Every structure is written in C-alpha cells, then in structure tokens.
C-alpha cells in the first residue's frame, strides 16, 4: 500500500471517528450512563466485525487465523487495545454534551499526538524509535493552539 493510500484510509477513519462520536453522544442521551451507551456501541461493533470475518472467510478462504500457539506468543499488553477503545468511547460520550464534538475531538487529537510522540520517542510497544524533533514538537504545539482557540467561547 502506498503512503498516500494509507493517509487516505487514515483520513477516512478520522471522518468515521467524528461521525461515531456524534452518534454515540446522541445514543448516550437515551440511556442512563455513558457505560451502557458504550456497551451498546461495542456490541454493535463486535457483531459487525464478526460478520466481516465470516464474509472474509467464506469469500476468499484466506487470511490469518489465531491459533493457540500464535496466541501464546502475543505479549500481555497487546491484548489490551480494546480497553483503550472502551476508554475512548466512554470519555467522548461523557464530554461531548458539555463541550461539543469539535472541541472534544480536538482534545482527542491533542491527546493522540502527545501519546504518539511519546511512544515513538521511547520506542514502546514494538514501534521503531523516532526522536521528538522540532517539527513534531511544533505540530503538537499547533494542535494545542487549535484546542485553545476552539475552547474560547
């Protein structure tokens, strides 16, 4: 896959996050807590992924499968990505009613960038080390400025 294709896919994922955030916040207004709304959201997502896996398996018959041998080699922390996703969904459902989708996602992007440059700089979770340079630092500061501008009412 080319870099431009990967960037386009990531951009589309970002658009989906904005749509998901607005949908989840509205869902949250019909149930008692962000936790129940997140459970509903994750249940629908899990069912969708199950269907996609079944279609992929039946359609092509290919693709990796998880065997017990493979599963035993996976580091403990690699299993916890779903916890991060749950934390993200609950946090956006809790914050959107107070600050709106735009500011919420700006804060999310700031958190993502701060987390990402730290992970890259340290080489955590098996990623290649990428030192924090002036350009990356300026990018994070620009996002911080965007959060500040959006938060001024």
N, C-alpha and C positions, 0 to 999 in steps of 0.2 A: 504494500500500500504506500502511495506517495505521501509526502508530508502535507501537501495541500488537501488531499483526500482526508487524511487524518484530522486536519484542522477543521474541515467542513463537517465531519462527523461530530467532532467535539463541539462545534458551534451549534449544531442541531441538538445535541444533548443539553446544551445550555438553554436553548429555547424551550425544550421539554421540561427542564427544571423550573423555569418561570411559570409555565402552564400548570405543572404539578403543584407548585406552591400555592397558586391561586385556587385551584380545585380543592386541595387539602384544607385550606383555610375555610372555604365555604362548607366543606364536609364537617369540619370542626364545629361550625355554628349549629349543627343539627344533633350533635351528640354531647355527652356530659363532660368529657375531658379530651385533651389532645392525645392521651394514650389510647383511648378507644378509637379515635379517628385514625391514628397511626396504624393500629391493628387492622382496621378495615382496609386501609390503603395497602398495607403489606400483604394482606390476604389476597386482594385483587392482583397485586403484582406477582405474588407467588403462583397463583393459578395461571396467569398469563405466561410466566416463564415455563411452567410445566407443559402447557400446550405447545409452546415454541420448541421445547426439547423433543416432545413427541413428534411434531411435524418434521423437525430436522432429522430425527432418527428414521422415520418412515419414508421421508422424501429422498434422502441420499444414502442412508445406511452407514454414513461415516461420521467422524467426529470422535473426540476423545471421550472416554468414559472413566469414571472414578472407580478404581478397584481398591480393595482393602490394602493391597501392597502400596499403591500410589498414595492413598490417604494417610498411611502411616508415616510417609516421608514429608508430609506438609508440616511446616512449623506451627506451633500452637497459635501464634499471633495472626497467622494468615486466615484462620477461621473466623476472626472477629470483625471482618468488614461489614457484616450485616448489623452489628451493634452500632457501628458508626453511622450507617444509613438510617437506623431507627432513631438515633440521637438527632440527626439532621432533620428528619421529618417532624419529630415532636417539637424541636426547637423552632422550626418555621411556623408550625401551626400555633404555637404559643405566642410568637412575636408579631405575626402579620396583622392580627386585629388591632394592635397598638401602633405599629409603625408603617404598615402597608407593605405591599410586595416589593416595590422598587428599593426602598431603604433596607428591607430585610435581606434581599439578595445582594445588595451592595456590601452589607456587613458579612454575608456568607462568603462572597468573593474575597474580601479582605482576609477573613479567617483562612480560606483556602490558600491564598498566596503566602501568608505568613507561615502556615503549616508546611506548604510545599517547599519554600526556600529553606526552611529549617531541615526538613527531611533530606532534600537534595544536598545541602551543605554537609550534613552529618553522614550521608550515605546509609541512612536507616532503611530497614525493610528491603534489603537487597537491591536498592537502586544505585546507579552509578553516582559517585560523588560529584557534585557540581558546586564549587565555591560560590558564596554570595559575593557578587561583584557590584560595581557601581550601577550598571544598567538594571540589574534585578532589584537592587535597593530603590532606585528611582521609580521603577514600575510599581513597587509596593507603596511607596510614598504617594504616587499619583492616585492609586486606588483609595488610600487613606483620605486624600483630599476630596475625592468624589463622595466618600461616605460623609465627610464633614459638610460638603455643600448640600447634599440631599437631606441631611438632618436639620438644616436651618429652615425653620418654618416661618 
